[in-house]
Amino acid sequence: MFFRNLTFFRFPASTKLDDLDTGLEDCQLKPVGPLELSSRGFVSPFGRDSELLAARQGDAIWLTVGGEDRLLPGAVVNDMLARKLEEIEQKEGRKPGGRTRKRIKDELITDLLPRAFIKPSRTDALLDLEHGIAVIDSSSRKSAENVCSEIRRALGSFPALPLNAEVPPRSILTGWVAGEPLPDGLSIGDECELRDPVDQGAVVKVQRMDLHSDEIARHLETGKQVTRLALSLDDHVSFVLGEDLVVRKFKLLDGAVDQLDNNNADDARAEMDARFVLMSAEVKRLFAVLESALKLSKAD
C-alpha cells in the first residue's frame, strides 16, 4: 500500500483516540440497501480477509473508509421518464404537470435502484498522533473531508481542519522556480503549472521540461505564477505540490523502496505492515519539510 495523493488535515496532538477501536466497529461499512444510493463505513486496511479495522505502528494509525455506490445514470432515468410522460400525453391528450412528473420519476428510481450495479470504493487515511496530522489518500478536498467526517462519526469528535499557510503558496513556488533557494533536500522536477493572476487569465502546463529554461523565465517575466510544481525530497520521494497544499503524484523512489529489500517479511500481512511503516515515515518527513517551507499554521 502506497498513497498516491496526500491531502493533509491538522488536529490537536492532544486529541484522545482511546475509543477508536469501539467507534470503528460501530461504524463499519454496511452493504448498501436496495433503496439506498450509497453507503460508507470502515473496512479493514488489509482487505476482505481481515477483520482488523486499524493498523498501528508506533504513533501512526492506518484506517480505510469503504464505500458502496449504486450506479444509476441520470440519462437512463430521464430517458425512461420521457417515455412514460409521452405515453401519458398520448393517452390523456395533455402534458403531465410538475407533481406528476416528480411522482413518476420517484417511482422509476424506486423500481430501478434494487437492480442497479454496485460500485465499491476505498480511501485510505494515515493518522500521525505525534504531530497531529491526518493524511488522506485523495486529491479531492470533498472526498478527503468525507473521510474525516467518518472518523469524526466514529470518535464522536475529531477537530481536524485543512492546512493553512501564512504565506500564499504560489508565491513560494514561484520563487523556487525563479531561482530562490529551496529547503535542504528539496529539488525541482520537470513539471509545473503557471497561471496569469488575473481572472480568466492564461494557464500554461509544462511536463518533461527543464524548469530553469529561458521559456519558463519568460513566462515568469510576464507575471505568471506557479500554482503546481514537481519536486523531490532527496532520492526518497517525488511529488507535485499545488497551491491548494495537496500533494499529487506522490511516489516513493529507489532510495526509500530499497529499504524494503532488506525486510524479511515472509507473508502478505507482514509485507503490508513494512510498507506502511516505510510510507508513514516518508510522509512525516515530507510534511516536516513542507511545514517549515510553506509556514503552515499550527493546530490550536
Buried (B, 14 or more C-beta within 10 A) or exposed (E): BBBBBBBBBBBEBEBEBEEBBEBBEEBBBEEBEEEBBEBBBBBBBBEEEBEEBBBBBEEBBBBBBBBBBBEBEEEEBEEBBEEBBEEBEEEEEEEBEEEEBEEBBEEBBEEBBEEBEEEEEBBBBBBBBEBBBBBBBBBEBEBBBBBBBBBBBBBEEBBBBBBEBEEEBBEBBBBBBEEEEBBEBBEBBEBBBBBBEEEEEEEBEBEEEEBEEEEBEEBBEEEBBBBBBBBBBBEBBBBBBBBBBBBBBBBBBEBBBEBBEEBEEEEEBEBBBBBBBBBBBBBBBBBEBBBEBBEBEEBE
